[in-house]
Amino acid sequence: MKKIFCLMLLAGLLGACNATREDLGLERKVPDASKVSEQKQLLLPPNYDLRPVVPLEKAAAVAENDA
């Protein structure tokens, strides 16, 4: 009985602490409306289908291996 009372007392003390409730996720954090900003939409580059440039030495080595 004494253990149950101590556990209930401890839970009550921890639950009363505001920081503990935030850490446990029991209290919802509402964002400040003045700090919320709209993000810009991500866009693809105009020539997204272009392949990267291959250096001449590497292109020659690949051509030799293919032949």
Biopython code that builds the backbone (N, CA, C, O; Angstrom):
import numpy as np
from Bio.PDB.StructureBuilder import StructureBuilder

atoms = [
    (1, "MET", "N", (0.820, -1.186, 0.000)),
    (1, "MET", "CA", (0.000, 0.000, 0.000)),
    (1, "MET", "C", (0.865, 1.252, 0.000)),
    (1, "MET", "O", (0.549, 2.248, -0.650)),
    (2, "LYS", "N", (1.966, 1.177, 0.746)),
    (2, "LYS", "CA", (2.861, 2.330, 0.839)),
    (2, "LYS", "C", (3.538, 2.600, -0.510)),
    (2, "LYS", "O", (3.756, 3.752, -0.887)),
    (3, "LYS", "N", (3.871, 1.510, -1.237)),
    (3, "LYS", "CA", (4.519, 1.663, -2.550)),
    (3, "LYS", "C", (3.564, 2.319, -3.550)),
    (3, "LYS", "O", (3.959, 3.179, -4.337)),
    (4, "ILE", "N", (2.321, 1.901, -3.503)),
    (4, "ILE", "CA", (1.335, 2.465, -4.430)),
    (4, "ILE", "C", (1.151, 3.952, -4.151)),
    (4, "ILE", "O", (1.067, 4.759, -5.076)),
    (5, "PHE", "N", (1.089, 4.308, -2.873)),
    (5, "PHE", "CA", (0.936, 5.720, -2.505)),
    (5, "PHE", "C", (2.134, 6.539, -2.982)),
    (5, "PHE", "O", (1.965, 7.636, -3.514)),
    (6, "CYS", "N", (3.343, 6.010, -2.794)),
    (6, "CYS", "CA", (4.548, 6.722, -3.235)),
    (6, "CYS", "C", (4.575, 6.885, -4.750)),
    (6, "CYS", "O", (4.952, 7.944, -5.252)),
    (7, "LEU", "N", (4.182, 5.852, -5.481)),
    (7, "LEU", "CA", (4.144, 5.934, -6.942)),
    (7, "LEU", "C", (3.108, 6.949, -7.417)),
    (7, "LEU", "O", (3.352, 7.692, -8.367)),
    (8, "MET", "N", (1.955, 6.980, -6.757)),
    (8, "MET", "CA", (0.933, 7.954, -7.126)),
    (8, "MET", "C", (1.384, 9.370, -6.810)),
    (8, "MET", "O", (1.119, 10.291, -7.582)),
    (9, "LEU", "N", (2.060, 9.553, -5.689)),
    (9, "LEU", "CA", (2.572, 10.864, -5.323)),
    (9, "LEU", "C", (3.640, 11.319, -6.310)),
    (9, "LEU", "O", (3.650, 12.475, -6.734)),
    (10, "LEU", "N", (4.535, 10.409, -6.673)),
    (10, "LEU", "CA", (5.585, 10.729, -7.633)),
    (10, "LEU", "C", (4.988, 11.074, -9.002)),
    (10, "LEU", "O", (5.428, 12.023, -9.651)),
    (11, "ALA", "N", (3.999, 10.314, -9.432)),
    (11, "ALA", "CA", (3.353, 10.585, -10.718)),
    (11, "ALA", "C", (2.651, 11.936, -10.686)),
    (11, "ALA", "O", (2.676, 12.671, -11.674)),
    (12, "GLY", "N", (2.034, 12.264, -9.575)),
    (12, "GLY", "CA", (1.360, 13.559, -9.448)),
    (12, "GLY", "C", (2.334, 14.707, -9.484)),
    (12, "GLY", "O", (2.059, 15.733, -10.106)),
    (13, "LEU", "N", (3.479, 14.553, -8.822)),
    (13, "LEU", "CA", (4.481, 15.615, -8.817)),
    (13, "LEU", "C", (5.098, 15.803, -10.201)),
    (13, "LEU", "O", (5.301, 16.932, -10.648)),
    (14, "LEU", "N", (5.392, 14.702, -10.868)),
    (14, "LEU", "CA", (5.972, 14.808, -12.207)),
    (14, "LEU", "C", (4.957, 15.341, -13.212)),
    (14, "LEU", "O", (5.321, 16.097, -14.113)),
    (15, "GLY", "N", (3.715, 14.966, -13.073)),
    (15, "GLY", "CA", (2.678, 15.439, -13.977)),
    (15, "GLY", "C", (2.384, 16.912, -13.809)),
    (15, "GLY", "O", (1.942, 17.572, -14.749)),
    (16, "ALA", "N", (2.627, 17.434, -12.621)),
    (16, "ALA", "CA", (2.375, 18.844, -12.363)),
    (16, "ALA", "C", (3.449, 19.731, -12.975)),
    (16, "ALA", "O", (3.212, 20.913, -13.223)),
    (17, "CYS", "N", (4.597, 19.185, -13.213)),
    (17, "CYS", "CA", (5.697, 19.961, -13.768)),
    (17, "CYS", "C", (5.446, 20.169, -15.263)),
    (17, "CYS", "O", (5.266, 19.197, -15.996)),
    (18, "ASN", "N", (5.432, 21.402, -15.718)),
    (18, "ASN", "CA", (5.126, 21.737, -17.103)),
    (18, "ASN", "C", (6.176, 21.164, -18.061)),
    (18, "ASN", "O", (5.826, 20.650, -19.123)),
    (19, "ALA", "N", (7.438, 21.248, -17.699)),
    (19, "ALA", "CA", (8.500, 20.744, -18.573)),
    (19, "ALA", "C", (8.395, 19.235, -18.731)),
    (19, "ALA", "O", (8.650, 18.711, -19.816)),
    (20, "THR", "N", (8.028, 18.536, -17.678)),
    (20, "THR", "CA", (7.888, 17.087, -17.755)),
    (20, "THR", "C", (6.733, 16.710, -18.675)),
    (20, "THR", "O", (6.837, 15.757, -19.448)),
    (21, "ARG", "N", (5.641, 17.450, -18.594)),
    (21, "ARG", "CA", (4.515, 17.159, -19.479)),
    (21, "ARG", "C", (4.892, 17.387, -20.937)),
    (21, "ARG", "O", (4.480, 16.616, -21.804)),
    (22, "GLU", "N", (5.665, 18.425, -21.225)),
    (22, "GLU", "CA", (6.104, 18.671, -22.606)),
    (22, "GLU", "C", (7.042, 17.571, -23.079)),
    (22, "GLU", "O", (6.936, 17.122, -24.221)),
    (23, "ASP", "N", (7.963, 17.127, -22.217)),
    (23, "ASP", "CA", (8.908, 16.078, -22.592)),
    (23, "ASP", "C", (8.208, 14.750, -22.862)),
    (23, "ASP", "O", (8.620, 13.996, -23.743)),
    (24, "LEU", "N", (7.161, 14.465, -22.111)),
    (24, "LEU", "CA", (6.437, 13.216, -22.291)),
    (24, "LEU", "C", (5.426, 13.289, -23.433)),
    (24, "LEU", "O", (4.836, 12.274, -23.803)),
    (25, "GLY", "N", (5.226, 14.471, -23.987)),
    (25, "GLY", "CA", (4.299, 14.638, -25.096)),
    (25, "GLY", "C", (2.860, 14.760, -24.663)),
    (25, "GLY", "O", (1.952, 14.563, -25.471)),
    (26, "LEU", "N", (2.630, 15.084, -23.396)),
    (26, "LEU", "CA", (1.267, 15.215, -22.901)),
    (26, "LEU", "C", (0.680, 16.585, -23.188)),
    (26, "LEU", "O", (-0.539, 16.753, -23.152)),
    (27, "GLU", "N", (1.521, 17.563, -23.473)),
    (27, "GLU", "CA", (1.056, 18.914, -23.754)),
    (27, "GLU", "C", (1.418, 19.269, -25.187)),
    (27, "GLU", "O", (2.563, 19.094, -25.606)),
    (28, "ARG", "N", (0.450, 19.763, -25.930)),
    (28, "ARG", "CA", (0.667, 20.072, -27.336)),
    (28, "ARG", "C", (1.339, 21.435, -27.478)),
    (28, "ARG", "O", (0.959, 22.402, -26.818)),
    (29, "LYS", "N", (2.345, 21.493, -28.351)),
    (29, "LYS", "CA", (3.037, 22.749, -28.630)),
    (29, "LYS", "C", (2.411, 23.379, -29.880)),
    (29, "LYS", "O", (2.429, 22.788, -30.960)),
    (30, "VAL", "N", (1.869, 24.561, -29.720)),
    (30, "VAL", "CA", (1.226, 25.269, -30.830)),
    (30, "VAL", "C", (2.248, 26.245, -31.417)),
    (30, "VAL", "O", (2.841, 27.026, -30.673)),
    (31, "PRO", "N", (2.469, 26.217, -32.746)),
    (31, "PRO", "CA", (3.440, 27.135, -33.339)),
    (31, "PRO", "C", (2.949, 28.578, -33.279)),
    (31, "PRO", "O", (1.749, 28.850, -33.331)),
    (32, "ASP", "N", (3.900, 29.484, -33.171)),
    (32, "ASP", "CA", (3.586, 30.905, -33.138)),
    (32, "ASP", "C", (3.249, 31.359, -34.560)),
    (32, "ASP", "O", (4.034, 31.138, -35.482)),
    (33, "ALA", "N", (2.104, 31.981, -34.739)),
    (33, "ALA", "CA", (1.642, 32.368, -36.069)),
    (33, "ALA", "C", (2.563, 33.389, -36.723)),
    (33, "ALA", "O", (2.641, 33.444, -37.950)),
    (34, "SER", "N", (3.259, 34.196, -35.935)),
    (34, "SER", "CA", (4.144, 35.199, -36.513)),
    (34, "SER", "C", (5.464, 34.586, -36.989)),
    (34, "SER", "O", (6.182, 35.207, -37.772)),
    (35, "LYS", "N", (5.790, 33.380, -36.527)),
    (35, "LYS", "CA", (7.048, 32.738, -36.909)),
    (35, "LYS", "C", (6.869, 31.702, -38.012)),
    (35, "LYS", "O", (7.858, 31.210, -38.558)),
    (36, "VAL", "N", (5.633, 31.363, -38.349)),
    (36, "VAL", "CA", (5.376, 30.370, -39.386)),
    (36, "VAL", "C", (5.454, 31.057, -40.736)),
    (36, "VAL", "O", (4.807, 32.082, -40.954)),
    (37, "SER", "N", (6.246, 30.496, -41.647)),
    (37, "SER", "CA", (6.355, 31.071, -42.987)),
    (37, "SER", "C", (6.068, 29.995, -44.024)),
    (37, "SER", "O", (6.255, 28.804, -43.776)),
    (38, "GLU", "N", (5.619, 30.429, -45.165)),
    (38, "GLU", "CA", (5.321, 29.517, -46.250)),
    (38, "GLU", "C", (6.588, 29.263, -47.045)),
    (38, "GLU", "O", (7.297, 30.200, -47.411)),
    (39, "GLN", "N", (6.874, 27.990, -47.315)),
    (39, "GLN", "CA", (8.083, 27.654, -48.056)),
    (39, "GLN", "C", (7.805, 27.679, -49.551)),
    (39, "GLN", "O", (6.693, 27.404, -50.002)),
    (40, "LYS", "N", (8.844, 28.016, -50.307)),
    (40, "LYS", "CA", (8.718, 28.033, -51.761)),
    (40, "LYS", "C", (8.652, 26.602, -52.278)),
    (40, "LYS", "O", (9.223, 25.688, -51.684)),
    (41, "GLN", "N", (7.955, 26.421, -53.383)),
    (41, "GLN", "CA", (7.826, 25.114, -53.991)),
    (41, "GLN", "C", (9.140, 24.727, -54.662)),
    (41, "GLN", "O", (9.787, 25.564, -55.292)),
    (42, "LEU", "N", (9.532, 23.472, -54.531)),
    (42, "LEU", "CA", (10.747, 22.985, -55.179)),
    (42, "LEU", "C", (10.499, 22.815, -56.671)),
    (42, "LEU", "O", (9.473, 22.272, -57.081)),
    (43, "LEU", "N", (11.444, 23.281, -57.475)),
    (43, "LEU", "CA", (11.319, 23.202, -58.926)),
    (43, "LEU", "C", (12.486, 22.415, -59.507)),
    (43, "LEU", "O", (13.593, 22.443, -58.969)),
    (44, "LEU", "N", (12.235, 21.717, -60.602)),
    (44, "LEU", "CA", (13.298, 21.003, -61.306)),
    (44, "LEU", "C", (14.029, 21.978, -62.214)),
    (44, "LEU", "O", (13.428, 22.927, -62.717)),
    (45, "PRO", "N", (15.314, 21.753, -62.426)),
    (45, "PRO", "CA", (16.035, 22.608, -63.367)),
    (45, "PRO", "C", (15.438, 22.479, -64.770)),
    (45, "PRO", "O", (14.840, 21.450, -65.083)),
    (46, "PRO", "N", (15.587, 23.502, -65.626)),
    (46, "PRO", "CA", (14.948, 23.462, -66.938)),
    (46, "PRO", "C", (15.455, 22.335, -67.839)),
    (46, "PRO", "O", (14.667, 21.783, -68.607)),
    (47, "ASN", "N", (16.733, 21.975, -67.775)),
    (47, "ASN", "CA", (17.294, 20.923, -68.633)),
    (47, "ASN", "C", (17.586, 19.677, -67.795)),
    (47, "ASN", "O", (18.721, 19.202, -67.760)),
    (48, "TYR", "N", (16.584, 19.161, -67.137)),
    (48, "TYR", "CA", (16.770, 18.033, -66.233)),
    (48, "TYR", "C", (17.120, 16.755, -66.989)),
    (48, "TYR", "O", (17.744, 15.861, -66.418)),
    (49, "ASP", "N", (16.731, 16.647, -68.263)),
    (49, "ASP", "CA", (16.978, 15.434, -69.039)),
    (49, "ASP", "C", (18.410, 15.344, -69.573)),
    (49, "ASP", "O", (18.792, 14.297, -70.095)),
    (50, "LEU", "N", (19.207, 16.400, -69.461)),
    (50, "LEU", "CA", (20.579, 16.370, -69.963)),
    (50, "LEU", "C", (21.443, 15.432, -69.141)),
    (50, "LEU", "O", (21.292, 15.347, -67.922)),
    (51, "ARG", "N", (22.339, 14.736, -69.796)),
    (51, "ARG", "CA", (23.276, 13.838, -69.126)),
    (51, "ARG", "C", (24.490, 14.633, -68.679)),
    (51, "ARG", "O", (24.803, 15.654, -69.292)),
    (52, "PRO", "N", (25.187, 14.202, -67.626)),
    (52, "PRO", "CA", (26.381, 14.916, -67.184)),
    (52, "PRO", "C", (27.513, 14.780, -68.208)),
    (52, "PRO", "O", (27.578, 13.799, -68.948)),
    (53, "VAL", "N", (28.384, 15.758, -68.238)),
    (53, "VAL", "CA", (29.509, 15.769, -69.167)),
    (53, "VAL", "C", (30.541, 14.743, -68.696)),
    (53, "VAL", "O", (30.894, 14.693, -67.518)),
    (54, "VAL", "N", (31.024, 13.914, -69.656)),
    (54, "VAL", "CA", (32.026, 12.895, -69.349)),
    (54, "VAL", "C", (33.369, 13.397, -69.865)),
    (54, "VAL", "O", (33.456, 13.799, -71.025)),
    (55, "PRO", "N", (34.425, 13.391, -69.041)),
    (55, "PRO", "CA", (35.744, 13.812, -69.522)),
    (55, "PRO", "C", (36.208, 12.941, -70.690)),
    (55, "PRO", "O", (35.822, 11.776, -70.785)),
    (56, "LEU", "N", (37.035, 13.500, -71.580)),
    (56, "LEU", "CA", (37.475, 12.789, -72.789)),
    (56, "LEU", "C", (38.224, 11.507, -72.460)),
    (56, "LEU", "O", (38.032, 10.497, -73.136)),
    (57, "GLU", "N", (39.075, 11.524, -71.438)),
    (57, "GLU", "CA", (39.850, 10.326, -71.098)),
    (57, "GLU", "C", (38.921, 9.186, -70.696)),
    (57, "GLU", "O", (39.124, 8.042, -71.103)),
    (58, "LYS", "N", (37.923, 9.490, -69.914)),
    (58, "LYS", "CA", (36.993, 8.458, -69.462)),
    (58, "LYS", "C", (36.144, 7.961, -70.630)),
    (58, "LYS", "O", (35.868, 6.766, -70.728)),
    (59, "ALA", "N", (35.727, 8.870, -71.517)),
    (59, "ALA", "CA", (34.927, 8.472, -72.683)),
    (59, "ALA", "C", (35.739, 7.580, -73.595)),
    (59, "ALA", "O", (35.200, 6.624, -74.152)),
    (60, "ALA", "N", (37.030, 7.865, -73.765)),
    (60, "ALA", "CA", (37.884, 7.037, -74.627)),
    (60, "ALA", "C", (38.041, 5.653, -74.015)),
    (60, "ALA", "O", (38.020, 4.657, -74.739)),
    (61, "ALA", "N", (38.198, 5.567, -72.699)),
    (61, "ALA", "CA", (38.351, 4.277, -72.031)),
    (61, "ALA", "C", (37.087, 3.450, -72.152)),
    (61, "ALA", "O", (37.162, 2.234, -72.331)),
    (62, "VAL", "N", (35.933, 4.079, -72.058)),
    (62, "VAL", "CA", (34.674, 3.352, -72.189)),
    (62, "VAL", "C", (34.499, 2.878, -73.612)),
    (62, "VAL", "O", (33.996, 1.776, -73.832)),
    (63, "ALA", "N", (34.910, 3.699, -74.611)),
    (63, "ALA", "CA", (34.784, 3.316, -76.012)),
    (63, "ALA", "C", (35.710, 2.123, -76.321)),
    (63, "ALA", "O", (35.338, 1.241, -77.095)),
    (64, "GLU", "N", (36.900, 2.093, -75.729)),
    (64, "GLU", "CA", (37.826, 0.977, -75.956)),
    (64, "GLU", "C", (37.272, -0.327, -75.349)),
    (64, "GLU", "O", (37.419, -1.402, -75.931)),
    (65, "ASN", "N", (36.648, -0.215, -74.197)),
    (65, "ASN", "CA", (36.090, -1.403, -73.546)),
    (65, "ASN", "C", (34.885, -1.942, -74.310)),
    (65, "ASN", "O", (34.633, -3.146, -74.296)),
    (66, "ASP", "N", (34.145, -1.068, -74.970)),
    (66, "ASP", "CA", (32.973, -1.485, -75.717)),
    (66, "ASP", "C", (33.370, -2.147, -77.047)),
    (66, "ASP", "O", (32.626, -2.973, -77.577)),
    (67, "ALA", "N", (34.518, -1.790, -77.570)),
    (67, "ALA", "CA", (34.916, -2.320, -78.885)),
    (67, "ALA", "C", (35.483, -3.694, -78.821)),
    (67, "ALA", "O", (35.857, -4.256, -79.850)),
]
sb = StructureBuilder()
sb.init_structure("model")
sb.init_model(0)
sb.init_chain("A")
sb.init_seg("    ")
for serial, (resi, resn, name, xyz) in enumerate(atoms, 1):
    if name == "N":
        sb.init_residue(resn, " ", resi, " ")
    sb.init_atom(name, np.array(xyz, "f"), 0.0, 1.0, " ", f" {name:<3s}", serial, name[0])
structure = sb.get_structure()
